[in-house]
């Protein structure tokens, strides 16, 4: 529908505007052969004619197309592009109209827009001022985007387990982008500010239009064959419409990024732009500048960290030196270090004291033992049967040295032995007799 509208406008403006500037009665057929100079008009006059004709010809119109480049500034107005496969037209919904809308517009929606054509003379552009929007579902590009996303996601190309960490301090970075675009300038500027001296290899490629998908996929393959090997690969370009960024949704490019052996960063478009390359890459950056921020460490932050570590190390070393110096000073005040022989002499004296105490204790213990032994000997002597023999008693023993206590223990003819105080008397039993009790 937008293509038809564009064709109609082209035809109308080509014929009608010329007739308004040069009426048929006065308009020369060939300006090169006419001797009269052309009647000049100002830019404002020309724009005014176009505005009057265009707005008068299309007082109200319904246009079918797909929403793209939708922006919502703080003013409350909505700006977007209404497009089809061949053409596009800018659209605007003023804040008063947007506040009454119950439908929330989204990128890729297929809609019917009811409104008026308006020429903005300050810029010489025309746009569709929309008064009512009727949604028709997703547009063909958005539908293709979601279908491919679902397919690749089912294969695991977007899974978090595949994501690899980026090197903290890369030495060589490859950038797949257009060497003449604004993206590479933004990336190089940010890289120079964050980590000067890093080697950056630009791998040129198309980033828009026919053949861009094949070019990007080939550039990613080329980056993997670079020697020495790259530490990080950044695929980037500046912002644009869904059509401008569509090559980064191409299945060949997405699979090339997913299969890349180098940790990858996708920095395509602006913050609101999300491509399938962003989902397949190891890290998604919001902009080319953010891509440099994620790929490289912050020089100032690293310098501050090193300074803090240096201060901490210096403080720890100084504290350790001070503590050891205090220990040395304390050791120097000890007498053992001033007069080391004094300790040996004290030990000698202590040893002599202990020897004297040991001898004294030993002699006392021997004396006590002798006293106890004498007492025990006296007690034993008092109980000894030999003392009884000394008082005139005797002990009679049989041939086996058993004491004879009863006459029945011997018989006549037995030899017995009597022990007296100073010796033994041997005799023969003649008779035995028993006393009655």
MIKE-312429 format. One record per residue (C-alpha): residue number from 0; x, y, z. Coordinates in pm, 1 decimal. Each point is the difference from the previous one (the first is absolute). Layout:
<pts>
num; px; py; pz
NUM; X; Y; Z
...
</pts>
This chain:
<pts>
num; px; py; pz
0; 0.0; 0.0; 0.0
1; 281.8; 242.5; 75.9
2; 152.1; -77.9; -342.5
3; -325.1; 89.5; -173.0
4; -25.6; 319.3; 203.1
5; 355.6; 97.0; -89.4
6; -66.3; -58.5; -370.6
7; -314.5; 210.4; 7.8
8; 178.4; 284.3; 175.3
9; 285.6; -9.8; -247.3
10; -232.6; 26.1; -296.5
11; -213.5; 272.8; 150.0
12; 292.5; 212.7; 108.4
13; 179.1; -38.9; -331.0
14; -295.5; 132.7; -200.2
15; -195.1; 226.6; 229.2
16; 281.8; 189.0; 170.3
17; 155.5; 88.7; -334.6
18; -332.4; 135.3; -122.1
19; -41.5; 207.6; 313.0
20; 342.3; 159.4; -36.9
21; -22.5; 46.6; -375.8
22; -362.6; 32.6; -120.3
23; -63.0; -163.3; -341.3
24; -42.2; 332.6; -174.6
25; 341.5; 126.9; 99.4
26; 204.1; -319.8; 62.0
27; 269.1; -43.2; -269.8
28; 25.4; -343.7; -157.3
29; 377.8; 12.3; -15.9
30; 187.1; 225.6; 238.4
31; 321.9; -45.0; -192.6
32; -150.5; 149.7; -317.7
33; -199.5; 276.4; 163.7
34; 153.4; 341.3; 13.6
35; -209.3; 104.2; 302.3
36; 162.8; -82.6; 333.0
37; -189.3; -248.2; 223.9
38; -213.8; 146.3; 274.4
39; 179.2; -89.6; 326.8
40; -187.8; -106.5; 311.7
41; 126.1; -21.7; 353.7
42; 31.1; -323.9; 189.6
43; -281.1; 110.8; 227.6
44; -226.9; 68.8; -297.4
45; 74.9; -339.5; -151.9
46; -59.9; -175.0; 331.5
47; -320.7; 196.7; 46.7
48; -130.1; -114.1; -340.0
49; 90.3; -361.0; 78.4
50; -165.5; 24.0; 345.2
51; -321.5; 144.8; -144.7
52; -24.2; -256.0; -277.5
53; 95.3; -302.0; 210.5
54; -215.5; 77.1; 300.6
55; -288.5; 103.0; -225.6
56; 20.7; -315.6; -208.3
57; 13.8; -236.7; 302.7
58; -215.9; 155.0; 273.6
59; -39.6; -342.3; 163.9
60; 148.5; -335.2; -85.8
61; 43.0; -353.8; 134.8
62; 347.7; -148.8; -46.7
63; 99.5; -360.7; 67.7
64; 355.8; -86.0; 99.8
65; 244.7; -130.1; 263.5
66; 123.0; 203.2; 297.9
67; 375.5; 63.5; 8.0
68; 239.0; 242.9; 175.2
69; -254.9; 69.9; 271.1
70; 115.3; 266.6; 245.9
71; -171.6; 144.9; 306.6
72; 169.9; 325.8; 104.7
73; -76.5; 173.1; 327.9
74; -238.6; 235.5; -178.8
75; -257.2; -280.5; -20.4
76; -22.0; -3.2; -378.2
77; 58.5; -321.8; -194.6
78; 224.8; -4.0; -306.5
79; 36.2; -300.5; -227.1
80; 48.2; -123.4; -353.6
81; -284.3; -170.5; -185.5
82; 142.2; -232.2; -263.1
83; -66.5; -285.9; -235.1
84; 231.1; -204.7; -220.4
85; 86.4; 289.6; -233.0
86; -67.4; 338.0; 162.5
87; -37.9; 180.4; 327.4
88; -152.5; 316.3; 142.5
89; 56.9; 177.5; 327.3
90; -289.9; 6.0; 242.7
91; -78.2; 197.1; 313.4
92; -260.9; -31.9; 272.4
93; -32.2; 315.3; 206.2
94; -10.4; -24.2; 376.6
95; -371.2; 80.4; 28.0
96; -83.7; -284.8; -237.4
97; 249.9; -241.6; 157.3
98; -150.2; 59.6; 345.1
99; -339.9; -121.2; -122.8
100; 134.2; -309.7; -175.8
101; -68.7; -334.9; 164.7
102; 231.8; -187.6; -235.9
103; 370.3; -4.2; 82.5
104; 208.6; 18.6; -315.0
105; 299.4; -229.4; -35.0
106; 278.7; -53.2; -248.2
107; -100.9; -232.2; -284.8
108; -374.7; 41.4; 42.7
109; -217.0; 1.3; -311.6
110; -251.3; 285.3; 36.4
111; -261.2; 210.1; -176.8
112; 66.4; 371.1; 57.8
113; -279.1; 250.7; -50.8
114; 105.9; 361.5; -31.2
115; 107.1; 291.9; -217.9
116; 308.8; 79.3; -201.5
117; 195.3; 297.1; 125.0
118; 295.5; 184.0; -154.5
119; 260.8; 127.5; 245.7
120; 133.7; 304.4; -179.4
121; 297.9; 57.5; 230.6
122; 156.0; -323.8; -122.6
123; -178.2; -48.4; -329.4
124; -138.1; -339.1; 106.3
125; -342.4; -146.0; 15.1
126; -143.8; -242.3; 252.5
127; -320.7; -169.6; 97.2
128; -169.6; 154.6; 302.1
129; -185.6; -295.4; 149.3
130; -329.4; 46.3; 181.5
131; -93.5; -366.0; 41.7
132; 191.1; -331.7; -12.5
133; -138.5; -346.4; -54.2
134; 241.1; -289.9; 55.2
135; 10.4; -301.4; -230.8
136; 258.8; -216.7; 176.3
137; 370.6; -34.2; -74.4
138; 156.1; 120.1; -319.4
139; 181.5; -244.7; -230.8
140; 348.7; 101.6; 118.0
141; -89.2; -26.2; 365.5
142; -169.6; -334.5; -61.3
143; 309.1; -130.4; -179.4
144; 215.4; 128.0; 287.7
145; -203.6; -187.8; 262.4
146; -13.3; -321.7; -202.0
147; 377.7; -5.8; -51.6
148; 57.2; 89.2; 363.0
149; -216.8; -291.0; 112.9
150; 177.2; -239.2; -236.7
151; 353.9; 96.0; 106.5
152; -95.3; 10.7; 364.4
153; -128.7; -358.0; -25.3
154; 343.7; -98.9; -132.8
155; 164.6; 154.5; 306.6
156; 183.3; 280.2; -181.5
157; -121.1; 256.3; 254.9
158; 45.7; -208.2; 318.0
159; 190.5; 151.3; 289.4
160; 220.0; -310.2; 30.6
161; 167.4; 87.3; -331.4
162; 105.0; 347.4; 112.9
163; 374.1; 40.5; 53.7
164; 167.1; 259.6; 221.3
165; 194.5; 276.8; -166.7
166; 373.4; 36.0; 69.6
167; 62.8; 263.3; 265.1
168; 287.0; 166.9; -184.4
169; -8.2; -89.2; -371.0
170; 308.6; 72.0; -207.1
171; -156.6; -24.8; -346.4
172; -360.5; 85.4; -87.0
173; -170.2; -58.4; -334.4
174; -286.2; 226.5; -109.2
175; -234.9; -119.1; -274.6
176; -167.4; 313.8; -138.3
177; -0.4; 253.3; -278.1
178; 331.1; 192.4; 4.2
179; -179.3; 319.2; -107.7
180; -290.1; -9.6; 244.4
181; -53.8; 197.5; 316.9
182; 8.2; -320.5; 206.8
183; 373.1; -59.1; -47.0
184; 77.6; 363.5; 83.3
185; -199.8; -24.1; 322.3
186; 164.5; -331.7; 85.5
187; 355.0; 124.7; -61.1
188; -62.3; 318.2; 197.4
189; -133.7; -191.9; 299.1
190; 281.6; -256.6; -25.8
191; 265.3; 273.2; -1.0
192; -150.4; 150.5; 313.8
193; -32.9; -327.2; 189.7
194; 315.1; -195.5; -91.5
195; 248.6; 174.6; -230.2
196; 247.6; -217.9; -182.7
197; -225.0; -301.0; -58.2
198; 38.1; -142.3; -350.4
199; -326.6; 31.9; -194.4
200; -42.2; -176.9; -335.2
201; -286.6; 124.6; -215.6
202; -152.9; -270.2; -219.1
203; -201.8; 190.0; -263.6
204; -346.3; -117.3; -98.0
205; -332.3; 122.5; -128.7
206; -243.9; 74.1; 280.7
207; -310.4; 84.3; -200.6
208; -168.6; -87.8; -327.8
209; 39.4; -279.4; -247.6
210; 289.0; -237.3; 65.2
211; 54.2; 127.3; 355.8
212; -86.5; -333.3; 163.5
213; 252.2; -195.0; -207.2
214; 261.5; 268.6; 58.1
215; -43.2; -2.5; 379.8
216; 8.1; -380.1; 21.5
217; 315.8; -9.1; -211.6
218; 164.7; 271.2; 211.1
219; -68.9; -200.6; 318.4
220; 161.6; -304.9; -159.8
221; 297.9; 210.1; -108.1
222; 44.5; 129.4; 354.9
223; 47.6; -355.7; 126.9
224; 287.3; -57.2; -244.2
225; 197.1; 309.2; 104.1
226; 350.4; -65.7; 134.0
227; 85.7; 71.4; 280.3
228; -345.2; -94.3; 124.8
229; -243.9; 267.9; 112.5
230; -103.0; 11.7; 364.4
231; -342.1; 158.4; -57.8
232; -221.5; 54.0; -304.4
233; -247.0; 289.7; -18.1
234; -277.9; 4.6; -261.9
235; -144.1; 350.3; -17.7
236; -182.3; 268.5; -193.7
237; -199.6; 312.1; 84.5
238; -373.6; 31.3; 46.5
239; -262.1; -26.5; -270.9
240; -341.5; -132.0; -87.2
241; -97.6; -364.2; 19.6
242; 76.9; -28.6; -370.2
243; 343.4; 158.6; 41.1
244; 90.0; -246.5; 273.9
245; -164.7; -302.0; -161.7
246; 328.7; -149.1; -119.9
247; 88.4; -55.6; 366.8
248; -312.8; -215.1; 28.6
249; 106.4; -217.1; -293.1
250; 35.8; -367.6; 93.0
251; 343.8; -25.6; -161.5
252; 137.0; 286.6; 207.3
253; -155.4; -128.7; 322.6
254; 144.5; -348.9; -52.7
255; 340.7; 148.7; -86.6
256; 6.9; 189.7; 330.9
257; -119.1; -304.0; 195.9
258; 272.0; -217.7; -157.3
259; 276.8; 259.0; 42.5
260; 295.3; -127.1; 204.3
261; 80.9; 351.5; 122.9
262; -200.9; 156.0; 286.6
263; -241.5; 234.8; -175.6
264; -173.3; 327.7; 77.4
265; -303.6; 112.7; -200.1
266; -32.6; 380.3; 1.1
267; -265.3; 59.7; -263.0
268; -222.0; 307.6; -9.0
269; -122.0; 189.0; 303.8
270; -124.3; -113.1; 339.1
271; -352.5; -69.5; -126.2
272; 122.5; -207.4; -295.0
273; 19.9; -373.5; 69.3
274; 123.5; -230.6; -274.8
275; 49.3; -374.1; -9.9
276; 374.8; 63.7; -9.1
277; -34.2; 157.2; 345.4
278; -159.0; -320.6; 128.4
279; 261.0; -228.9; -156.6
280; 307.4; 199.2; 104.4
281; 176.1; -59.7; 331.4
282; -66.2; 359.3; 107.3
283; -252.4; 253.8; -126.8
284; 99.8; 366.3; -3.9
285; -258.1; 275.4; -29.3
286; 201.1; 217.1; -240.0
287; 339.2; -5.7; -175.4
288; 135.7; 217.3; 281.0
289; -135.6; -246.2; 254.6
290; 168.5; -276.4; -199.5
291; 339.0; 159.5; 63.4
292; -93.2; 44.2; 365.8
293; -77.6; -369.2; 38.0
294; 299.7; -119.7; -200.2
295; 266.6; 207.4; 176.4
296; 79.0; 77.6; 363.5
297; -19.5; 354.9; 128.0
298; 351.0; 143.0; 13.5
299; -88.4; 251.3; 272.1
300; -167.0; -267.5; 211.3
301; 297.1; -234.6; -41.5
302; 240.7; 280.7; 92.6
303; -204.3; 80.3; 309.6
304; -8.3; -366.8; 95.9
305; 376.5; -26.4; -44.8
306; 51.3; 315.0; 207.1
307; -221.1; -140.1; 276.1
308; 186.4; -331.8; -7.7
309; 332.5; 183.7; 8.9
310; -112.8; 200.8; 304.1
311; -128.1; -312.6; 174.6
312; 323.0; -188.0; -73.0
313; 208.7; 292.1; 122.6
314; -210.6; 23.8; 316.5
315; 29.3; -373.0; 70.6
316; 376.4; 2.4; -56.0
317; 50.1; 305.2; 219.4
318; -217.0; -148.8; 273.9
319; 197.3; -325.3; -13.0
320; 333.7; 183.6; 13.8
321; -117.4; 210.2; 294.1
322; -120.6; -306.3; 190.8
323; 330.3; -183.0; -51.7
324; 198.7; 307.4; 95.0
325; -199.2; 27.0; 324.0
326; 74.1; -366.4; 72.6
327; 370.8; 59.1; -54.9
328; -9.0; 301.6; 231.0
329; -177.8; -204.6; 264.6
330; 252.7; -281.9; -33.7
331; 288.9; 242.7; 34.5
332; -126.1; 106.8; 343.0
333; 4.3; -355.0; 137.6
334; 288.1; -88.7; 230.0
335; 51.0; -334.9; -164.0
336; 124.0; 174.2; -312.3
337; 206.2; 253.1; 195.1
338; 163.7; -261.6; 235.0
339; -55.4; -345.2; -151.2
340; 243.9; -169.5; 246.4
341; -214.9; 111.7; 291.1
342; -270.3; -243.8; -104.4
343; 249.8; -287.4; 1.4
344; 127.7; 103.9; 340.6
345; -352.7; 15.0; 137.7
346; -59.4; -345.5; -134.9
347; 317.9; -123.2; 166.8
348; -108.2; 144.3; 334.6
349; -342.6; -150.2; -41.6
350; 157.7; -336.3; -78.3
351; 217.5; 17.7; 314.0
352; -304.7; 86.2; 209.0
353; -191.7; -290.8; -139.2
354; 298.7; -233.5; 59.9
355; 25.4; 111.0; 363.2
356; -371.0; -44.3; 52.1
357; 15.8; -344.4; -158.6
358; 287.5; -109.2; 222.2
359; -169.2; 129.9; 312.7
360; -323.3; -172.6; -93.5
361; 185.0; -323.0; -77.0
362; 186.4; -4.6; 332.5
363; -316.4; 77.2; 189.5
364; -178.2; -280.0; -178.3
365; 286.5; -245.7; 82.4
366; -1.6; 103.8; 365.5
367; -372.2; -42.9; 20.8
368; 31.1; -342.0; -165.0
369; 261.7; -108.6; 254.1
370; -222.1; 107.2; 285.4
371; -293.4; -191.6; -141.0
372; 221.4; -303.4; -56.6
373; 129.7; 7.7; 358.2
374; -350.2; 17.9; 136.1
375; -106.8; -289.6; -217.9
376; 306.5; -203.2; 107.2
377; -79.8; 57.9; 367.5
378; -356.8; -111.4; -52.2
379; 116.8; -305.4; -190.9
380; 254.9; -83.0; 268.0
381; -261.8; 21.6; 269.5
382; -214.0; -246.6; -186.0
383; 286.9; -238.3; -91.9
384; -12.4; -352.2; 162.5
385; 376.1; 13.8; 42.8
386; -45.3; 244.4; 286.3
387; -218.2; -258.3; 169.9
388; 278.4; -254.7; -32.8
389; 235.8; 245.1; 168.8
390; -219.0; -16.1; 309.3
391; 62.5; -379.9; 30.5
392; -265.4; -138.3; -226.3
393; 62.0; -240.1; -291.4
394; -175.4; -113.7; -315.1
395; -17.3; -371.9; -84.7
396; 9.2; -88.0; -368.9
397; -53.4; -329.8; -177.8
398; 220.3; -135.6; -273.8
399; -167.8; 229.0; -249.1
400; 50.7; 312.1; 215.8
401; -365.1; 22.4; 90.8
402; -78.5; 122.1; 348.8
403; -129.3; -276.7; 223.6
404; -302.2; 115.3; 189.5
405; -150.7; -335.9; 102.8
406; 148.3; -333.9; 113.3
407; -209.2; -167.3; -265.0
408; 223.0; 148.6; -264.8
409; 290.9; -229.9; 94.2
410; 49.8; -358.9; 113.1
411; 274.0; -173.8; 184.8
412; 319.8; -28.0; -197.0
413; -51.9; 322.7; -197.0
414; 282.8; 243.9; -4.3
415; -98.3; 348.3; 106.6
416; 193.4; 323.2; 26.4
417; -40.6; 262.3; 265.4
418; 104.4; 362.0; -79.0
419; 117.4; 200.3; 296.1
420; 142.1; 351.2; 21.7
421; 355.0; -86.2; -104.0
422; -44.0; -317.3; -207.8
423; -180.6; -327.2; -69.2
424; -32.3; -323.8; 206.4
425; -71.5; -325.8; -180.3
426; -164.5; -286.7; 189.3
427; -192.3; -329.6; -47.4
428; -358.1; -42.1; 121.9
429; -33.9; -274.7; 255.1
430; -357.6; 40.4; 107.8
431; -287.1; 239.5; -50.9
432; -286.4; 92.6; 227.5
433; -298.8; 224.0; -23.3
434; -131.5; 231.1; 272.7
435; -360.3; 13.2; 65.2
436; -165.2; 335.5; -50.1
</pts>
